[in-house]
Amino acid sequence: MRIPFALFLGLIMTSLASAQNQTADVIFINGNIYTGTARCVGPAGAECGPQKQPPWSETMKIPDYRVQAMAIASGKIIRTGNNEVVLALKSKTTKVIDLAGHFAMPGFNDAHVHLASGGFEKLNVDLVGAKSLDEMKQRIAARASTAAAGEWITGRGWDHTLWSEVKTPVRQDIDAVTGDHPAIFNRVDGHIAVANSAALKAAGITGQTPDPHGGKIDRDDQGEPTGILRETAMGAVFSKVPPPTPAQRRRAVELALEDAARWGITSAQDNSAWEDFLVYEQLEKENKLTLRISEWLPFDAPVEQLKAYRAHHTPWSDPMLRTTMLKGFMDGSLGSRTAAMLAPFPR
């Protein structure tokens, strides 16, 4: 028993020595750094360790959630405190960054995002924030004016509940500004879309087309499609939209990552296509992935396919990119009036 104990004790001492001798890759000084964790501070500025309710004494001050400096090694924060305490981890190769009093804080986590879709919004017609149907049409018309003959026009983000006249657009509204271009535009929540007449024709949707399982084709008083497609009914049109090229897909992801960085989002739970995940992988290989991504896989995918996805990128081996839970849809949304309700939505 003595030999295993001696070995165990040796490992502990080696580990402690290693921790004490650890140096930082990067040190930030002279900052206003919010840690989000209470800590007690002695008179010299040294940390006493995190405590929820530090004891009151002459050697302690009140809990302080902000620090002056921070040290990082191998992508992890290894020490926070005042300049003197943190600079003790400086080596000849340590990069020191002077924050000059600027504020820093932990990054935000987005718990539900469709990253690639957000990027494609910027490549296509961005309808987010359009304050009226007229503004929506103006944005679409601007894109149509530069589109090649017969090119599909797509976009996302309109929200009719923000308009003074709260009613959904119809195909005739879109026809007026798209000409011969087939076009379809998702609502902001992605649960319904409005398609123009050319898009409905391309998908073979007429007054005689039955509603698909899990979806609905809105119809006017004459029984003709209005252009509003709900839930699975959108699939018939989107199946006719040419898929993005690899370059377009990568650009969409890059734009989404730039937007996340702009708003301080450093980690996200994402639900995008597998082709988008492969773009994340490539960016990581190039050291250009700027967001920690936990990717949701489709709940209704075949089990063997899910196993292949998990085996392709094992979730426990990569802190930057991993596959995690399954994402499924139970019903729709309130804004699109596709949610399951005990009574019909008012007309």
JOGI-V449637 format. One record per pair of residues at least 4 apart in sequence whose ideal C-beta (glycine too) atoms are under 6 Angstrom apart, sorted by the first residue. I is the first residue (numbers start at 1). J is the second residue. Records with the same first field share a line. If there is no record, write none. Layout:
I->J, J
//
This chain:
23->89, 91
24->71, 73, 89, 94
25->72, 73
26->72, 95
27->71, 86, 90, 94, 96
28->70, 97, 99
29->69, 83, 98
30->98, 99, 100
31->99, 104
32->103
33->67, 70, 104
34->66, 105
35->65, 67, 80
36->106
37->50
38->63
39->47, 50, 64
40->48, 51, 54, 60
41->61, 64
42->46, 48, 59
45->82
46->85
47->81
54->60, 63
67->80, 81
68->82, 83
69->83, 86
70->80
71->78, 79, 86, 89
72->77
73->78
79->86, 89
81->85, 86
83->87
90->94
107->264, 266
108->264, 265
109->267
110->265, 268
111->269
113->268, 270
114->271
115->256, 270, 272
116->252, 253, 272, 276
118->256
119->252, 253, 255, 256
120->124, 252
121->126, 156
122->255
123->252
124->154, 155
125->139, 140, 143, 155
126->157
127->136, 139, 155, 157, 158
128->157
130->135, 136, 158
131->135
132->163
133->169
136->158
137->177
140->177
141->177
143->153
144->153, 178, 181
147->151, 153, 181
152->182, 241
153->178, 181, 183
154->184
155->185
156->186
157->188
158->187
159->188
160->166, 168
161->166, 335
168->228
169->173, 194
170->226, 227
171->175, 196, 197, 227
174->178, 183, 196
175->196, 197
178->183, 196
182->198, 199, 202
183->196, 199
184->193, 195, 199, 237
185->194
186->190, 193
187->192, 336
189->333, 335, 336
191->332, 333, 336, 338
192->230, 336
193->229, 234
194->227, 228
195->199, 200, 227, 237
199->237
200->205, 225
202->240
203->236, 237, 240
205->209, 225, 236
207->223, 224
211->216, 217
212->232, 233
214->231, 232
215->230, 231, 232, 233
216->230, 233
217->225, 233
218->226, 228
219->223
220->224, 226
229->233, 234
230->338
231->332, 338
234->238
235->239
244->248, 249
249->279
250->279
253->279
257->290, 291
260->265, 291
261->290
267->292
268->291, 293
269->294
270->293, 295
271->296, 327
272->276
277->295
280->293, 321
283->288, 289
284->289, 320, 321
289->320
292->320
293->321
294->322, 324
295->323
296->325, 327
297->306, 309, 323, 326
299->326, 327, 328
301->305, 306
309->323
310->323
313->323
315->322, 323
318->322
331->339, 340
332->336, 338, 339
333->338, 339
334->339
337->345
//
